[in-house]
Amino acid sequence: MFQRRDLLGAASLAALLVSLSACGGDAKPRPDSAPASRGNPSRPEDEAAQLGAEIITVLDRVLAYASARSGQAPATIAEVGLDSLTPTMVRRVSRQGRDLVVTAAFRRPAGHTVTECRGFNRVFEDLSILGHYELTCTVAGGGTRTFTIEPEAPQAK
């Protein structure tokens, strides 16, 4: 079970990151948030970044849920008000010891080099301190690879 101060710190980091990401104003959508075009496979780094963006979204909701409930983490994605299936993704939440793990996978993995990625609750801490975070991803063929994701800097107006 999480310590209450750990969750409050994680929730504060999550709120800070969400507010910073909202500063984009009318910025155009990032290309890595769009689904990969059919017949033109994207780079593995781009696929990992797309899955990473999904993990960040889910992890933000999961940590907010846990901090509002004295450290009680949700057992499923549905408890935080999100669907586990989207048109392009499958999302799951689980535990590995004391850590929360969010997994995002492509719903149709054919044509993707990276099929799924996992991110732990320390992703927000790494992002705020280091400016990047790491995901462990499963690649086509069953192997695993660690990707370092560096979010794009906000666009100047």
C-alpha positions in Angstrom: 0.0 0.0 0.0 1.3 3.4 -0.8 2.3 5.9 1.9 -0.1 8.8 2.0 2.7 11.4 1.5 4.0 9.4 -1.5 0.6 9.6 -3.2 0.2 13.2 -2.4 3.6 13.9 -3.9 2.7 11.8 -7.0 -0.6 13.5 -7.3 1.1 16.9 -7.1 3.5 16.0 -9.8 0.7 14.7 -12.0 -1.2 17.9 -11.5 1.9 19.9 -12.4 2.5 17.9 -15.5 -1.1 18.1 -16.7 -1.2 21.9 -16.2 2.1 22.2 -18.0 0.9 20.1 -20.9 -2.3 22.3 -21.1 -0.2 25.4 -21.8 0.0 24.5 -25.5 -3.1 26.6 -26.2 -4.2 26.1 -29.7 -1.1 24.1 -30.7 -1.6 21.5 -33.4 -1.9 17.8 -32.4 1.4 16.0 -32.1 2.0 13.5 -34.9 2.9 10.7 -32.5 -0.6 10.8 -31.0 -2.1 9.9 -34.4 -2.5 6.3 -35.3 0.2 4.9 -37.5 -0.8 5.1 -41.2 -1.6 1.9 -42.9 1.1 0.5 -45.2 3.7 2.9 -43.8 5.1 1.4 -40.6 6.4 4.0 -38.2 9.7 3.8 -36.4 9.7 1.7 -33.2 10.6 4.9 -31.2 7.4 6.6 -32.5 5.2 3.6 -31.7 6.7 3.5 -28.1 6.0 7.3 -27.8 2.4 6.8 -28.9 2.0 4.0 -26.3 3.8 6.2 -23.7 1.3 9.0 -24.2 -1.5 6.6 -23.5 0.3 5.3 -20.4 0.8 8.9 -19.1 -3.0 9.6 -19.6 -4.0 6.4 -17.7 -1.4 6.8 -15.0 -2.5 10.3 -14.3 -6.1 9.1 -13.7 -4.9 6.1 -11.6 -2.7 8.2 -9.3 -5.4 10.8 -8.9 -7.9 8.1 -7.9 -5.4 6.6 -5.4 -4.6 9.9 -3.8 -8.3 10.7 -3.3 -8.8 7.4 -1.6 -6.0 7.3 0.9 -3.7 5.2 -1.2 -6.3 2.7 -2.4 -5.3 2.0 -6.0 -8.0 0.9 -8.5 -8.2 -2.7 -9.4 -9.3 -2.0 -13.0 -9.3 0.9 -15.5 -13.1 1.2 -15.3 -12.8 2.3 -11.6 -11.1 5.5 -12.8 -13.7 6.2 -15.5 -11.8 5.0 -18.5 -12.5 2.2 -21.0 -10.0 -0.6 -21.2 -10.5 -0.7 -25.0 -10.3 2.2 -27.4 -10.5 1.9 -31.2 -6.7 1.5 -31.4 -5.5 0.6 -27.8 -5.9 -1.9 -25.0 -5.2 -0.5 -21.5 -4.6 -2.3 -18.3 -3.6 -1.5 -14.7 -1.9 -4.0 -12.4 0.6 -4.2 -9.5 4.1 -5.4 -9.4 5.0 -5.5 -5.7 4.2 -2.0 -4.4 4.4 -0.4 -7.8 1.4 0.4 -10.1 1.9 -0.8 -13.6 0.0 0.6 -16.6 0.2 -1.4 -19.8 -0.9 0.0 -23.2 -1.0 -2.2 -26.3 -2.0 -1.8 -29.9 -5.3 -3.5 -30.4 -4.2 -4.8 -33.8 -0.5 -5.5 -33.4 0.0 -6.6 -37.0 2.2 -4.1 -38.8 3.6 -2.6 -35.6 7.2 -3.2 -34.4 6.3 -2.4 -30.8 3.2 -4.3 -29.7 2.9 -3.1 -26.0 4.6 -1.0 -23.4 4.5 -0.9 -19.6 5.1 2.1 -17.4 5.4 2.3 -13.6 4.1 4.9 -11.2 7.6 6.5 -11.1 7.2 7.7 -14.7 5.9 11.1 -13.6 8.9 11.6 -11.2 11.4 10.7 -13.9 9.6 13.0 -16.4 9.7 16.0 -14.0 13.2 15.5 -12.7 15.0 14.1 -15.8 12.8 15.4 -18.6 12.3 11.9 -20.0 11.0 8.5 -18.8 11.6 4.9 -19.7 9.2 2.2 -20.8 9.7 -1.5 -21.1 8.1 -2.6 -24.4 7.4 -5.9 -26.1 8.5 -5.9 -29.7 7.2 -8.1 -32.5 8.7 -11.6 -32.1 8.3 -11.5 -28.4 11.5 -9.8 -27.2 11.6 -6.8 -24.9 13.3 -3.4 -25.3 13.6 -0.3 -23.1 12.7 3.0 -24.8 13.6 6.4 -23.4 10.8 8.8 -24.2 11.5 12.5 -24.4 8.3 14.5 -24.8 8.3 17.2 -27.5 8.9 20.7 -26.2 5.9 23.0 -26.3 5.6 24.9 -29.6 6.3 28.7 -29.6 3.4 30.8 -30.9 
